[in-house]
Amino acid sequence: MIKSYLTIAWRNLWRNKAFSFINITGLSLGVACSLLILLWVQHEYQIDHFHVNNPQLYNVIQHEITIGETGSSYGTPGMLSEELKKMVPEIQYAAAYTYDGGVFCAGDKVIRKQGGYAGGDFFTMLSFPLVIGQPATALKMPGSIAVSASMATTLFGSPAAAMGQVLRYNNNQNQFTVTAVYADMPASSSFQFDYLINWYAFVKKFTWAATWSSTGVHTVVQLRREASATAVKNKIRNFLDSYYINQGPGLHQELDLQPFADQYLHNRFSNGIPSGGRIEYVRLFSLVAGFILLIACINFMNLTTARSVKRAKEIGIRKASGALRGALIRQFITEALVLVILAVAVALLLVFALLPAFNTITHKQVTLPVSQPLFWMQLMVIIVSTGLIAGSYPAFYLSGFQPVTVLKGVVQHGKGEISLRKGLVVFQFVISFLLITAAITVSRQVNYIRTKSPGYDKEHLINIPVEGALIQHYSAFKQAALNTPGVLNVTVMTGSLTGTNNSDDGITWAGKQPDYRPTFQMVTAGYDYIKTSGLQLIAGRDFSTDFPTDTNAVIVNQTTAKKTGFSNPIGQLLTMEDGSKRPIIGVVRDFHTSSLQYAFDPVIILFGEQAGWGNIIVKTAPDKIPQSLASLEQLCKKINPAFPFRYSFADEDYERLYRNEQTVMQLSHAFAILAIIISCLGLLGLAMFSTQQRTKETGIRKILGANNLQLFTLLSKEFVFLLFLSFLIAIPASWWIMHTWLNGYVWHVTLPWWIFAAAGGVAFVIALVMVCTQTVKAALNNPVNNLRAE
């Protein structure tokens, strides 16, 4: 029986090549899209889920609660991990960790790597396999360092040769002994450390890490198996009350726990509750992939039911010969599955060809896991579910024909069946319209945030990290750089223009309400900071060597002036958390210190010509960038020979803030194109069948005097109506969806009417071209040939 079903299915596919091609093409595109998104979604969900102790692993979150607002962060005090382990019995292990980057020397080899500092329990909790060494002792001793297998091989030739060797760090600033070598961290880990240094070295280097008032490091804990996470949350909620003695009115610090593996996808908080993150993109792409596959299934359903008249006699004969309806249903489902299997085979080839480009867009390393049984099981689920979705309605519809009626040659499509078919076409183009609208809106928003001025001049700015001898010899570097052709200005700052990395809520001033504790972004910058960065000074002046007292002064932005309530901020005093009083000497126009997704931060700029970290910012002439870079490289090699020359452009750093948005933009373009192609393939098939069904009618009308335009209008008006109806339904839906998405940005574009007109126009024109290829052909046919058609 199965062999008979397969034989009939193959014959039908071969006999109707055009319709089979349309169905297979549409389904293969839909399945390929679904497979790509499925692989990507699985990769996203696998991040950080490979740790054996995952059920007991938690990140510690610190909530800063002020009046009417709760700010949440993974930044915690550096002393928290050890104190939690000591004071909370339910916590078995705990470790602080933070990120770092530096230059390492071993013999005559010098390399720059990205790594971090971590507490002694790090490898005990997290399942990063050690090639050599023991998890419990890898980071226990002061001065110890664990390195990746690739780093060990680069420096010493093999992991075994690295054990016990001494690494010089940042121009002999420190020396560390290799006590463990771990396997390179997998792509499924959000951590990508080339090395990890014992936590004591970080505390020794940054004394603030030994205080409770400063935050900025991450804390991960492992609960005992019998411990309740809810009970531990309640127990540690007010843990910091005993340590933050001077919180003051209007401020309260609370601790919370989040499952360790959730941080990657759920890292954005709203009033203390996880409210989003990368999970939003996972859900969005999954929904789009599902819609595109559904559009492809709709094509199959429409074309199969529309062509029912061609198989009516076959069904009548089979039923008259004793075939039961169940057997006919199984036959048609089998035909659908055969077609889906062919489509999946083509889709696999498409996925294999498109994966490199897809990985480039999504910044992933997704592979086609053909060696994994789970992948083939998932593929089988896709085949069966798609076959059932695409073939179930046609199977039940076709098997319901009455044999007496169809053998008489009378097959009438009921109103319900015709309405369903039209409704499915409308649904297809509503989705296509939504995706085109989304592609246009996302493109406009991404271009807007890329071109909108952040409040500083990001063009022709070069960032050079402050490291090594540049820390002590910045003044000599600046003087030499200013004498270099093409260099216009030089300054230094902590952090960078795209991220300040430091905040303070302990600032006070005259007239401040006791329970009002705004958080200010703190920047330490040297002379010529405003002139170099292009900030707009609207009152007062920049730091100047003509005024020695400027070393104790500050410059603020407009938002800080509003927060403090100063109508004339110049000369007003701000009291720092250490008790020092600093006069305001300048006010600059508001500028962005992070993504345009957020409002302007209040910023306080302190003076600091000798920054211990951050970036030297060099402003160059537009036509002298290559020459300036070459000169700066030579200068850095002379002053800071132990460190390879490293730099970045400010405009590129700014664009990196919007990498997710650019990914969404590129994928939305691809999805919109794919959806309209699949929808139009289905429309083309329906137009082909419709014109074939009306061949004799068009011949008679033409003989009776109908001209080509009248015939074209007759054959096209139904499709035009369906497209117009899709347009009317999609407008409010697309407006609401895109309006909601744009509201996630404080700074965003508007939704003018022409976006919807353009989206509708694009879909309408493409679809009409597809219809016209058949209707024009039918209208121009010789009426005699039309009347001879069977």
ABEGO torsion letter per residue (X at the ends): XAAAAAAAAAAAAAABAAAAAAAAAAAAAAAAAAAAAAAAAAAAAABGAABAAAAABBBBBBBBBBBGBBBBBABBBAAAAAAAAAABAABABBBBBBBBBBBBBBEABBBBBBBBBBBAAAAAABBBBBABEBAAAAAABBGBBBBBAAAAAAAAGBAAAABGBBBBBGGGABBBBBABBBBBBBAABABBBABBBBAAAAAAABAAAABAABBGBBBBBBBBAABBAAAAAAAAAAAAAAABAAAEBGBBBBBBBBBAAAAAABABBBGGBBAEEAAAAAAAAAAAAAAAAAAAAAAAAAAAAAAAAAAAAAAAAAAAAGBBAAAAAAAAAAAAAAAAAAAAAAAAAAAAAAAAAAAAAAGBBBBBBAABAAAAAAAAAAAAAAAAAAAAAAAAAAAABBAAAAAAGBBBBBAAAAAAAAAAAAAAAAAAAAAAAAAAAAAAAAAAAAABBAGBBABGBBBBBBBEAAAAAAAAAAAAAAABBGBABBBBBBEBAABAGBBBAABBBBGBBAABBBBBBBBBBBBGAAAAAGBBBABEBBBBAABAAAAABBBBBAAAAAAAGBABABGBBBBBAAGBBBBBABBBBBBBABBAABBBBBBBBBBBABBABEBBBBBBBAAAAAAAAAAAAAAAAAABAABBBBBBBAAAAAAAAAAAAAAAAAAAAAAAAAAAAAAAAAAAAAAAAAAAAAAAAAAAAAAAGBBAAAAAAAAAAAAAAAAAAAAAAAAAAAAAAAAAAAAABABBBBBBAAAAAAAAAAAAAAAAAAAAAAAAAAAABBAAAAAABX
